[in-house]
Amino acid sequence: MPNDVTQVTIWANYLQSPDFIRQIGALSAILLLGFVLRHSLTRVINHWQERLLQTKLFTTIPPLKEFLPLVTHISYSLTVWLTGEAAIVVFNTFEWDVSFLQWAVPFLGLWFFYQLVGEFIAHRLPEAQATFWHQQIIHPIFLLLCSLQLFGLLDDLLSLGFRPTGEVIITFRSLLYGAVTIYVFIVLNNQLRRFLNSHFFPNAGLDEHLAQVATTITTALLLIIGTVSGLSIMGIDLTGLAVVAGGISVGIGFGLQAIISNFISGVILLFDQTIRTGDVIHINGQIGRVEELNLRTMEIITADNIELIVPNADMLSNTIVNYTHDTPHVRVHLDVGAHYNSDPHQVIEILKQATDEHPLVLSHPLPNVFFTNFGESSIDFQLLFWVNRPMQIPRISSDLRLRIWDLFAENGIEMPYPQRDVHLHTVPPQFMPPSPMSPPLSNTPEKE
């Protein structure tokens, strides 16, 4: 009982001490300053938001439309948290007591991250899923962390760690900060890629393939910087990591061989330009358009809107038909047969008429028709015409076949079909099989 009285007396004296009053005053000033800054920041953001709407910058940079309201919502918690951390630094500089601030300011940081994660999920997920994540996961974790901080256990938990090598200590705090850093760089990388591909390079008039190369290199460098920064913040020694990686590379070399091969092939394809973004190619029996050329794989969209993910090494090791490498003009062969009763000159004129009427068949170079063969059941022709939309070849060919069918019908030209002529000849009696009702034939001459 005397010990409890002593503790109460100590706390009472501390609450009345100048050190505690100074910290309470600083905390109150921080909360008031945060309110003022949020009010001013909200007015500035609203003003700029109206101006950006007038300049249509939101359509040029779509993430900006989500970023500004997010900053407005979290500005207060972010401001008071950062100001609180700055106050702790100032107090330590003047060697003032900061025990209360060190206990109270982390609550402000937890509040900021709680709002940040909640807003991020609300913008990324449907309302029902966002509500589930908020109520079942984020809110309980926030209350748990606040309870740990209330009893002074959060800092101890985050300080737990291990010493992998030498003097380097990896703690839960460093792992958390490093993971957040890497994630932030990943988000920035995705937004930068979308901005460059959708707005910056198209408006700059840069060639589509060169834009893809620049985007790939830029985002790859950003990811490398983010990964290295995150690992450094975690406390992982990159030199030691390189030594360990070199030691185990022999064991996993065969497993990584395909990945490294695809990566090197991707770099070659980016700079070799044998296959460029936007090219129409023939691969695995399908025609598709190259949508994106990444460092490891190539994304191809077929005419059926099916996305093919092809490893880059396959593009270098196999023969690929590129319809649009130098020019999009492609010559198409269409085989046509007519009945032997048809006039070949008339058939040739009809085939040329069909190509002249189709809007997607190029008039230059001129279409050609060749009389190719005397077939078993038809006289064969080959129609050659040019198009500049390789992805539309199946549809154009179908349209021409339908038009040729109609023109043949209008001009009385029959379509060929397999036929055979059977000729019957009289068989001499001696080669006829014997009938059961007739006497057998004799080959010996009759006697006179």
VENQUI-V512658 format. One record per pair of residues at least 6 apart in sequence whose C-alpha atoms are under 6 Angstrom apart, sorted by the first residue. I is the first residue (numbers start at 1). GAP is how many residues later the second one is. Records with the same first field share a line. If there is no record, write none. Layout:
BEGIN
I = GAP, GAP
END
This chain:
BEGIN
19 = 78
30 = 50
31 = 49
34 = 42, 45, 46
38 = 37, 38
42 = 30
58 = 7
60 = 139
77 = 35
78 = 34
81 = 27, 28
84 = 21
121 = 9
122 = 8
148 = 6
158 = 14, 15
159 = 12
160 = 11
161 = 9, 10
162 = 7, 8
163 = 6
170 = 65
174 = 60
175 = 59
178 = 52, 55, 56
181 = 49
182 = 44, 45, 48
185 = 41
189 = 30
209 = 67, 68
213 = 57
262 = 34, 50, 51
263 = 32, 33
265 = 47, 48
266 = 29, 30, 46
277 = 13, 14, 15
278 = 11, 12, 13
279 = 10, 11, 45
280 = 8, 9, 43, 44
281 = 6, 7, 40, 41, 42
282 = 39
287 = 15
288 = 12, 13, 14
289 = 11, 12
290 = 10
291 = 8, 9
292 = 6, 7
296 = 16
297 = 13, 14, 15
298 = 11, 12
299 = 9, 10
300 = 7, 8
301 = 6
328 = 60
329 = 58, 59
330 = 56, 57
331 = 54, 55
332 = 52, 53
333 = 50, 51
334 = 48, 49
335 = 46, 47
336 = 45
337 = 41, 42, 43, 44
338 = 40, 41, 77, 78
339 = 39, 75, 76, 77
340 = 38
342 = 71
361 = 25, 26
362 = 24, 25
367 = 17, 18
368 = 15, 16
369 = 13, 14
370 = 11, 12
371 = 10
372 = 8, 9
373 = 7
377 = 41
378 = 38
END
